[in-house]
Amino acid sequence: MEIVESVVRQQLASILMLEPERIDGHKRLSELGFDSLMGVELVTAIDHQLGVTLSPMALADAATLKRTVNLICEQAMGPSDTVHDEQTHLAHRHGASAEAEKEGS
């Protein structure tokens, strides 16, 4: 897990143009200026360097370096249908949020 965190921290630092040690593993990436385009760049780098495919939506849901590392490790060690299950779960969760907003209107 430490190697994964090191790789992701280095990629985040490069994308955010920060020193790696300035990235607090528990701080929301959005608080560091991380946006959706940077998310796509990070997802691509993770796939290329670690061979783990994450969706940008899953990355946004993880929100912190530590949770992103945990997600990558789960993906790497889980069954091959984990990505599909994750996408189904996130789609359902976001769909439920949209439905709740409609009902509240």
Backbone torsions as a table, in degrees:
resi	resn	phi	psi	omega
1	MET	NA	-33.6	179.3
2	GLU	-63.8	-37.4	178.5
3	ILE	-65.8	-43.5	178.7
4	VAL	-61.1	-45.7	179.6
5	GLU	-61.6	-40.2	179.0
6	SER	-62.1	-45.0	179.8
7	VAL	-63.2	-47.2	-178.0
8	VAL	-67.0	-40.9	178.6
9	ARG	-61.0	-43.4	178.7
10	GLN	-62.7	-42.8	179.1
11	GLN	-64.9	-45.0	177.7
12	LEU	-59.6	-44.8	179.9
13	ALA	-59.9	-43.1	179.3
14	SER	-63.9	-45.6	-179.2
15	ILE	-65.8	-42.5	-177.6
16	LEU	-85.4	-6.5	-177.4
17	MET	57.2	49.2	177.7
18	LEU	-124.7	162.8	170.7
19	GLU	-73.0	137.6	-177.7
20	PRO	-53.0	-37.6	-177.4
21	GLU	-71.3	-11.6	177.6
22	ARG	-82.2	-6.5	-178.5
23	ILE	-91.5	111.0	177.6
24	ASP	-78.3	121.8	-175.7
25	GLY	-63.2	-17.9	-177.6
26	HIS	-105.7	-3.5	-179.1
27	LYS	-86.0	140.8	178.3
28	ARG	-60.6	133.7	-178.5
29	LEU	-61.5	-32.6	179.2
30	SER	-62.3	-28.8	177.8
31	GLU	-69.8	-17.3	177.7
32	LEU	-94.4	1.1	-179.4
33	GLY	95.9	9.8	-179.1
34	PHE	-72.9	128.1	-179.3
35	ASP	-122.9	-177.3	-174.3
36	SER	-65.7	-35.7	177.2
37	LEU	-65.9	-38.5	175.6
38	MET	-65.5	-33.6	177.2
39	GLY	-61.0	-42.9	177.8
40	VAL	-63.2	-41.6	178.1
41	GLU	-62.2	-42.3	-179.9
42	LEU	-68.3	-42.0	178.2
43	VAL	-59.1	-42.0	178.9
44	THR	-64.3	-43.3	179.7
45	ALA	-65.2	-40.7	178.7
46	ILE	-62.7	-44.3	178.6
47	ASP	-61.6	-44.7	-177.9
48	HIS	-68.2	-45.6	-174.1
49	GLN	-85.1	-33.4	-174.5
50	LEU	-113.4	-10.0	179.7
51	GLY	70.4	24.9	179.4
52	VAL	-116.5	126.1	-178.9
53	THR	-97.1	118.5	174.6
54	LEU	-115.6	151.4	172.9
55	SER	-87.1	149.8	175.4
56	PRO	-57.5	-32.1	178.8
57	MET	-66.0	-40.2	177.8
58	ALA	-66.2	-38.7	178.0
59	LEU	-63.5	-44.2	178.7
60	ALA	-63.4	-36.9	179.8
61	ASP	-68.6	-34.4	179.1
62	ALA	-65.5	-44.6	169.4
63	ALA	72.6	-26.4	179.8
64	THR	-126.9	163.5	177.5
65	LEU	-59.9	-48.3	-177.0
66	LYS	-61.5	-43.9	-179.6
67	ARG	-70.7	-31.8	175.9
68	THR	-65.2	-43.3	178.0
69	VAL	-61.3	-44.0	178.0
70	ASN	-60.7	-42.5	179.0
71	LEU	-62.2	-43.9	178.8
72	ILE	-61.3	-45.4	-179.7
73	CYS	-63.9	-40.6	177.1
74	GLU	-62.5	-43.0	179.2
75	GLN	-62.7	-43.4	-176.5
76	ALA	-66.6	-31.4	-175.5
77	MET	-101.9	-10.6	-176.2
78	GLY	-85.4	177.0	177.2
79	PRO	-67.2	161.4	-175.1
80	SER	-65.9	-18.5	179.6
81	ASP	-89.7	9.0	-179.5
82	THR	-61.4	-40.7	-179.4
83	VAL	-60.9	-44.7	179.5
84	HIS	-62.7	-45.5	179.4
85	ASP	-60.8	-41.7	179.7
86	GLU	-63.1	-45.3	-179.8
87	GLN	-65.2	-39.7	177.9
88	THR	-62.8	-45.0	179.3
89	HIS	-61.2	-47.9	-179.0
90	LEU	-65.1	-41.1	178.8
91	ALA	-62.6	-42.6	179.0
92	HIS	-63.8	-44.9	-178.9
93	ARG	-62.9	-43.5	179.7
94	HIS	-72.1	-33.2	175.7
95	GLY	-65.8	-39.8	178.7
96	ALA	-65.3	-37.2	177.7
97	SER	-64.7	-41.0	179.5
98	ALA	-65.2	-40.9	179.1
99	GLU	-63.8	-41.7	179.6
100	ALA	-63.4	-38.1	177.8
101	GLU	-65.9	-40.3	178.5
102	LYS	-62.5	-43.0	-179.6
103	GLU	-66.4	-32.5	-179.5
104	GLY	-75.2	-15.3	-177.3
105	SER	-78.8	NA	NA
